[in-house]
Amino acid sequence: MQLFANTHTMRDNILNLMIESGLEDDCYVEMLDYTIDLFESRGLGTDYYGYHNINHELEVTYVSLLSAKQKKIQFTENDIK
């Protein structure tokens, strides 16, 4: 995941996966932006070297959305939301 080390790039990639997954409603984008702002305002942004920083949070979100796209286990729309 080091390829996506900056917050802006990760946000864009997450947004792309959200759209592909049918999560393009404003509320989901607002939740993503709120989460990023919350982490950064609490000192847990990219400058924080602890494990649970914004990079970790965005990587987990990204991988979760990728997992929801796989075909072996079918997730319902409700599961994805």
PyMOL commands that place a pseudoatom at each C-alpha (Angstrom):
pseudoatom trace, name=CA, resn=MET, resi=1, chain=A, elem=C, hetatm=0, pos=[0.000, 0.000, 0.000]
pseudoatom trace, name=CA, resn=GLN, resi=2, chain=A, elem=C, hetatm=0, pos=[2.983, 2.336, 0.085]
pseudoatom trace, name=CA, resn=LEU, resi=3, chain=A, elem=C, hetatm=0, pos=[2.060, 3.324, -3.457]
pseudoatom trace, name=CA, resn=PHE, resi=4, chain=A, elem=C, hetatm=0, pos=[-0.857, 5.281, -1.972]
pseudoatom trace, name=CA, resn=ALA, resi=5, chain=A, elem=C, hetatm=0, pos=[1.049, 6.887, 0.882]
pseudoatom trace, name=CA, resn=ASN, resi=6, chain=A, elem=C, hetatm=0, pos=[-0.532, 10.314, 0.589]
pseudoatom trace, name=CA, resn=THR, resi=7, chain=A, elem=C, hetatm=0, pos=[-4.001, 11.089, 1.868]
pseudoatom trace, name=CA, resn=HIS, resi=8, chain=A, elem=C, hetatm=0, pos=[-5.223, 12.821, -1.281]
pseudoatom trace, name=CA, resn=THR, resi=9, chain=A, elem=C, hetatm=0, pos=[-4.346, 9.892, -3.555]
pseudoatom trace, name=CA, resn=MET, resi=10, chain=A, elem=C, hetatm=0, pos=[-5.885, 7.362, -1.166]
pseudoatom trace, name=CA, resn=ARG, resi=11, chain=A, elem=C, hetatm=0, pos=[-9.056, 9.472, -0.927]
pseudoatom trace, name=CA, resn=ASP, resi=12, chain=A, elem=C, hetatm=0, pos=[-9.337, 9.581, -4.725]
pseudoatom trace, name=CA, resn=ASN, resi=13, chain=A, elem=C, hetatm=0, pos=[-8.833, 5.826, -5.031]
pseudoatom trace, name=CA, resn=ILE, resi=14, chain=A, elem=C, hetatm=0, pos=[-11.385, 5.149, -2.310]
pseudoatom trace, name=CA, resn=LEU, resi=15, chain=A, elem=C, hetatm=0, pos=[-13.875, 7.458, -4.039]
pseudoatom trace, name=CA, resn=ASN, resi=16, chain=A, elem=C, hetatm=0, pos=[-13.397, 5.530, -7.287]
pseudoatom trace, name=CA, resn=LEU, resi=17, chain=A, elem=C, hetatm=0, pos=[-14.104, 2.235, -5.522]
pseudoatom trace, name=CA, resn=MET, resi=18, chain=A, elem=C, hetatm=0, pos=[-17.094, 3.763, -3.743]
pseudoatom trace, name=CA, resn=ILE, resi=19, chain=A, elem=C, hetatm=0, pos=[-18.582, 4.822, -7.072]
pseudoatom trace, name=CA, resn=GLU, resi=20, chain=A, elem=C, hetatm=0, pos=[-17.970, 1.363, -8.552]
pseudoatom trace, name=CA, resn=SER, resi=21, chain=A, elem=C, hetatm=0, pos=[-19.726, -0.123, -5.507]
pseudoatom trace, name=CA, resn=GLY, resi=22, chain=A, elem=C, hetatm=0, pos=[-22.740, 2.178, -5.766]
pseudoatom trace, name=CA, resn=LEU, resi=23, chain=A, elem=C, hetatm=0, pos=[-21.766, 4.309, -2.779]
pseudoatom trace, name=CA, resn=GLU, resi=24, chain=A, elem=C, hetatm=0, pos=[-21.690, 7.648, -4.547]
pseudoatom trace, name=CA, resn=ASP, resi=25, chain=A, elem=C, hetatm=0, pos=[-24.275, 9.301, -2.274]
pseudoatom trace, name=CA, resn=ASP, resi=26, chain=A, elem=C, hetatm=0, pos=[-23.081, 12.503, -0.632]
pseudoatom trace, name=CA, resn=CYS, resi=27, chain=A, elem=C, hetatm=0, pos=[-23.361, 10.998, 2.849]
pseudoatom trace, name=CA, resn=TYR, resi=28, chain=A, elem=C, hetatm=0, pos=[-20.591, 8.461, 2.111]
pseudoatom trace, name=CA, resn=VAL, resi=29, chain=A, elem=C, hetatm=0, pos=[-18.272, 11.120, 0.708]
pseudoatom trace, name=CA, resn=GLU, resi=30, chain=A, elem=C, hetatm=0, pos=[-19.006, 13.301, 3.734]
pseudoatom trace, name=CA, resn=MET, resi=31, chain=A, elem=C, hetatm=0, pos=[-18.176, 10.392, 6.084]
pseudoatom trace, name=CA, resn=LEU, resi=32, chain=A, elem=C, hetatm=0, pos=[-14.872, 9.838, 4.294]
pseudoatom trace, name=CA, resn=ASP, resi=33, chain=A, elem=C, hetatm=0, pos=[-13.942, 13.520, 4.454]
pseudoatom trace, name=CA, resn=TYR, resi=34, chain=A, elem=C, hetatm=0, pos=[-15.059, 13.781, 8.084]
pseudoatom trace, name=CA, resn=THR, resi=35, chain=A, elem=C, hetatm=0, pos=[-12.889, 10.798, 9.008]
pseudoatom trace, name=CA, resn=ILE, resi=36, chain=A, elem=C, hetatm=0, pos=[-9.850, 12.304, 7.303]
pseudoatom trace, name=CA, resn=ASP, resi=37, chain=A, elem=C, hetatm=0, pos=[-10.442, 15.668, 8.995]
pseudoatom trace, name=CA, resn=LEU, resi=38, chain=A, elem=C, hetatm=0, pos=[-10.982, 14.009, 12.375]
pseudoatom trace, name=CA, resn=PHE, resi=39, chain=A, elem=C, hetatm=0, pos=[-7.738, 12.050, 12.212]
pseudoatom trace, name=CA, resn=GLU, resi=40, chain=A, elem=C, hetatm=0, pos=[-5.767, 15.093, 11.092]
pseudoatom trace, name=CA, resn=SER, resi=41, chain=A, elem=C, hetatm=0, pos=[-7.312, 17.387, 13.731]
pseudoatom trace, name=CA, resn=ARG, resi=42, chain=A, elem=C, hetatm=0, pos=[-6.450, 14.868, 16.477]
pseudoatom trace, name=CA, resn=GLY, resi=43, chain=A, elem=C, hetatm=0, pos=[-2.805, 14.661, 15.425]
pseudoatom trace, name=CA, resn=LEU, resi=44, chain=A, elem=C, hetatm=0, pos=[-3.214, 11.260, 13.771]
pseudoatom trace, name=CA, resn=GLY, resi=45, chain=A, elem=C, hetatm=0, pos=[-2.477, 12.426, 10.228]
pseudoatom trace, name=CA, resn=THR, resi=46, chain=A, elem=C, hetatm=0, pos=[0.389, 11.339, 8.012]
pseudoatom trace, name=CA, resn=ASP, resi=47, chain=A, elem=C, hetatm=0, pos=[2.962, 12.891, 10.387]
pseudoatom trace, name=CA, resn=TYR, resi=48, chain=A, elem=C, hetatm=0, pos=[1.898, 10.571, 13.211]
pseudoatom trace, name=CA, resn=TYR, resi=49, chain=A, elem=C, hetatm=0, pos=[4.092, 7.485, 13.144]
pseudoatom trace, name=CA, resn=GLY, resi=50, chain=A, elem=C, hetatm=0, pos=[1.895, 5.285, 15.286]
pseudoatom trace, name=CA, resn=TYR, resi=51, chain=A, elem=C, hetatm=0, pos=[0.154, 2.347, 13.647]
pseudoatom trace, name=CA, resn=HIS, resi=52, chain=A, elem=C, hetatm=0, pos=[-3.404, 3.676, 13.771]
pseudoatom trace, name=CA, resn=ASN, resi=53, chain=A, elem=C, hetatm=0, pos=[-2.919, 6.846, 11.767]
pseudoatom trace, name=CA, resn=ILE, resi=54, chain=A, elem=C, hetatm=0, pos=[-4.864, 8.164, 8.779]
pseudoatom trace, name=CA, resn=ASN, resi=55, chain=A, elem=C, hetatm=0, pos=[-2.830, 6.027, 6.370]
pseudoatom trace, name=CA, resn=HIS, resi=56, chain=A, elem=C, hetatm=0, pos=[-3.864, 2.866, 8.206]
pseudoatom trace, name=CA, resn=GLU, resi=57, chain=A, elem=C, hetatm=0, pos=[-7.509, 3.947, 8.303]
pseudoatom trace, name=CA, resn=LEU, resi=58, chain=A, elem=C, hetatm=0, pos=[-7.575, 4.720, 4.570]
pseudoatom trace, name=CA, resn=GLU, resi=59, chain=A, elem=C, hetatm=0, pos=[-5.745, 1.494, 3.690]
pseudoatom trace, name=CA, resn=VAL, resi=60, chain=A, elem=C, hetatm=0, pos=[-8.301, -0.547, 5.646]
pseudoatom trace, name=CA, resn=THR, resi=61, chain=A, elem=C, hetatm=0, pos=[-11.153, 1.285, 3.910]
pseudoatom trace, name=CA, resn=TYR, resi=62, chain=A, elem=C, hetatm=0, pos=[-9.552, 0.744, 0.494]
pseudoatom trace, name=CA, resn=VAL, resi=63, chain=A, elem=C, hetatm=0, pos=[-8.933, -2.981, 1.048]
pseudoatom trace, name=CA, resn=SER, resi=64, chain=A, elem=C, hetatm=0, pos=[-12.452, -3.430, 2.445]
pseudoatom trace, name=CA, resn=LEU, resi=65, chain=A, elem=C, hetatm=0, pos=[-13.959, -1.895, -0.691]
pseudoatom trace, name=CA, resn=LEU, resi=66, chain=A, elem=C, hetatm=0, pos=[-11.708, -4.059, -2.871]
pseudoatom trace, name=CA, resn=SER, resi=67, chain=A, elem=C, hetatm=0, pos=[-12.806, -7.142, -0.937]
pseudoatom trace, name=CA, resn=ALA, resi=68, chain=A, elem=C, hetatm=0, pos=[-16.447, -6.287, -1.484]
pseudoatom trace, name=CA, resn=LYS, resi=69, chain=A, elem=C, hetatm=0, pos=[-15.849, -6.404, -5.254]
pseudoatom trace, name=CA, resn=GLN, resi=70, chain=A, elem=C, hetatm=0, pos=[-14.528, -9.961, -5.342]
pseudoatom trace, name=CA, resn=LYS, resi=71, chain=A, elem=C, hetatm=0, pos=[-16.871, -12.618, -6.732]
pseudoatom trace, name=CA, resn=LYS, resi=72, chain=A, elem=C, hetatm=0, pos=[-16.174, -15.682, -4.576]
pseudoatom trace, name=CA, resn=ILE, resi=73, chain=A, elem=C, hetatm=0, pos=[-18.366, -14.411, -1.730]
pseudoatom trace, name=CA, resn=GLN, resi=74, chain=A, elem=C, hetatm=0, pos=[-21.319, -12.296, -2.789]
pseudoatom trace, name=CA, resn=PHE, resi=75, chain=A, elem=C, hetatm=0, pos=[-21.987, -9.256, -0.620]
pseudoatom trace, name=CA, resn=THR, resi=76, chain=A, elem=C, hetatm=0, pos=[-25.396, -7.637, -0.716]
pseudoatom trace, name=CA, resn=GLU, resi=77, chain=A, elem=C, hetatm=0, pos=[-25.726, -3.926, -1.319]
pseudoatom trace, name=CA, resn=ASN, resi=78, chain=A, elem=C, hetatm=0, pos=[-26.659, -3.599, 2.343]
pseudoatom trace, name=CA, resn=ASP, resi=79, chain=A, elem=C, hetatm=0, pos=[-23.480, -5.470, 3.385]
pseudoatom trace, name=CA, resn=ILE, resi=80, chain=A, elem=C, hetatm=0, pos=[-21.334, -3.081, 1.382]
pseudoatom trace, name=CA, resn=LYS, resi=81, chain=A, elem=C, hetatm=0, pos=[-22.988, -0.026, 2.882]
for i in range(1, 81): cmd.bond("trace and resi %d" % i, "trace and resi %d" % (i + 1))
show_as sticks, trace
zoom trace
